[in-house]
Amino acid sequence: MTPSALILMVISILILWGGLIAAIVALRLRPEVDAYPPGGEGTEHTGVIIEHDT
């Protein structure tokens, strides 16, 4: 492999694994959402079907 191909491979591997590690660290620091927006659980479906003209 050429040196430029190796450099590009190393950079892409660092970006990929760095993103994975950053996601794991972020999930370990804040694993759950503190508050959910209104309208989540407990809302009943009205049964009305919305049709759009396309």
C-alpha positions in Angstrom: 0.0 0.0 0.0 1.1 3.5 -0.7 1.8 5.9 2.2 -1.1 8.1 1.3 -3.5 5.1 1.4 -2.1 4.1 4.8 -2.6 7.6 6.1 -6.1 7.7 4.9 -6.9 4.3 6.4 -5.5 5.3 9.8 -7.5 8.6 9.7 -10.7 6.8 8.8 -10.2 4.1 11.5 -9.5 6.8 14.1 -12.7 8.7 13.1 -14.8 5.5 13.3 -13.5 4.1 16.6 -13.3 7.6 18.1 -17.0 8.1 17.3 -17.8 4.8 18.9 -15.8 5.6 22.0 -17.4 9.1 22.2 -20.9 7.6 22.0 -20.1 5.0 24.7 -18.7 7.7 27.0 -21.8 10.0 26.4 -24.2 7.1 27.2 -22.3 6.2 30.4 -22.4 9.8 31.6 -26.2 10.3 30.8 -27.8 7.0 30.3 -31.5 8.1 30.5 -33.5 11.2 29.5 -34.5 13.2 32.6 -37.8 14.5 31.1 -39.8 13.6 28.1 -41.8 16.1 26.0 -45.6 16.2 26.5 -47.8 13.9 24.4 -45.8 10.7 24.9 -47.3 7.9 27.0 -50.9 8.0 28.0 -52.3 9.7 25.0 -55.1 7.9 23.4 -55.5 7.4 19.6 -58.6 9.1 18.3 -59.0 6.7 15.4 -59.1 9.4 12.8 -57.2 8.7 9.6 -55.6 11.7 8.1 -55.5 11.6 4.3 -53.2 13.9 2.3 -53.7 14.8 -1.4 -50.5 14.0 -3.3 
